[in-house]
Amino acid sequence: MGEEKVEKCMICGKPSKTTICRACEDKIRGEAVEKKIRREKAGRIDKEKK
């Protein structure tokens, strides 16, 4: 009767008080930053050569 519902991270499934645990949140944020840097770098190639 006294069962507590254990919340889990939606990404890795480990117990977490939040929807996405801190480790997964950091990983996702890092991947997004890397993607943004690559996209911006690709657009700057022609501008830097002038």
The 8 nearest C-alpha neighbors of each residue, nearest first, counted from 0:
[[1, 2, 3, 4, 5, 6, 7, 14],
 [0, 2, 3, 4, 5, 6, 14, 16],
 [3, 1, 0, 4, 5, 6, 14, 7],
 [4, 2, 5, 1, 0, 6, 14, 7],
 [3, 5, 6, 2, 7, 1, 14, 16],
 [4, 6, 3, 7, 14, 15, 16, 2],
 [7, 5, 15, 14, 16, 4, 8, 17],
 [8, 6, 14, 15, 12, 13, 9, 5],
 [7, 9, 19, 12, 18, 20, 10, 15],
 [10, 8, 19, 12, 18, 11, 7, 20],
 [11, 9, 8, 12, 19, 23, 20, 13],
 [10, 12, 13, 8, 9, 23, 7, 20],
 [13, 11, 8, 7, 9, 10, 14, 15],
 [12, 14, 7, 8, 11, 15, 20, 10],
 [15, 13, 7, 6, 8, 12, 5, 16],
 [16, 14, 7, 17, 8, 6, 20, 13],
 [15, 17, 6, 18, 14, 7, 20, 8],
 [18, 16, 15, 19, 20, 8, 6, 7],
 [17, 19, 8, 9, 20, 7, 16, 15],
 [18, 20, 8, 17, 9, 24, 23, 10],
 [21, 19, 8, 23, 22, 15, 17, 24],
 [20, 22, 24, 23, 25, 19, 17, 15],
 [23, 21, 25, 24, 20, 26, 19, 27],
 [24, 22, 26, 25, 20, 21, 27, 19],
 [23, 25, 21, 27, 22, 26, 20, 28],
 [24, 26, 28, 22, 23, 27, 29, 21],
 [25, 27, 23, 29, 28, 24, 30, 22],
 [28, 26, 30, 24, 29, 25, 23, 31],
 [27, 29, 25, 31, 26, 30, 24, 32],
 [30, 28, 26, 32, 31, 27, 25, 33],
 [29, 31, 33, 27, 32, 28, 34, 26],
 [32, 30, 28, 34, 29, 33, 35, 27],
 [31, 33, 35, 29, 34, 30, 36, 28],
 [34, 32, 30, 36, 35, 31, 29, 37],
 [35, 33, 31, 37, 32, 36, 38, 30],
 [34, 36, 32, 38, 33, 37, 39, 31],
 [35, 37, 33, 39, 38, 34, 40, 32],
 [38, 36, 40, 34, 35, 39, 41, 33],
 [37, 39, 35, 41, 36, 40, 34, 42],
 [40, 38, 36, 42, 41, 37, 35, 43],
 [39, 41, 37, 43, 42, 38, 36, 44],
 [40, 42, 38, 39, 43, 44, 37, 36],
 [41, 43, 39, 40, 44, 38, 45, 46],
 [42, 44, 46, 40, 41, 45, 47, 39],
 [45, 43, 47, 46, 42, 41, 40, 48],
 [46, 44, 48, 47, 43, 49, 42, 41],
 [45, 47, 43, 44, 48, 49, 42, 41],
 [46, 48, 44, 45, 49, 43, 42, 40],
 [47, 49, 45, 46, 44, 43, 42, 41],
 [48, 47, 46, 45, 44, 43, 42, 41]]
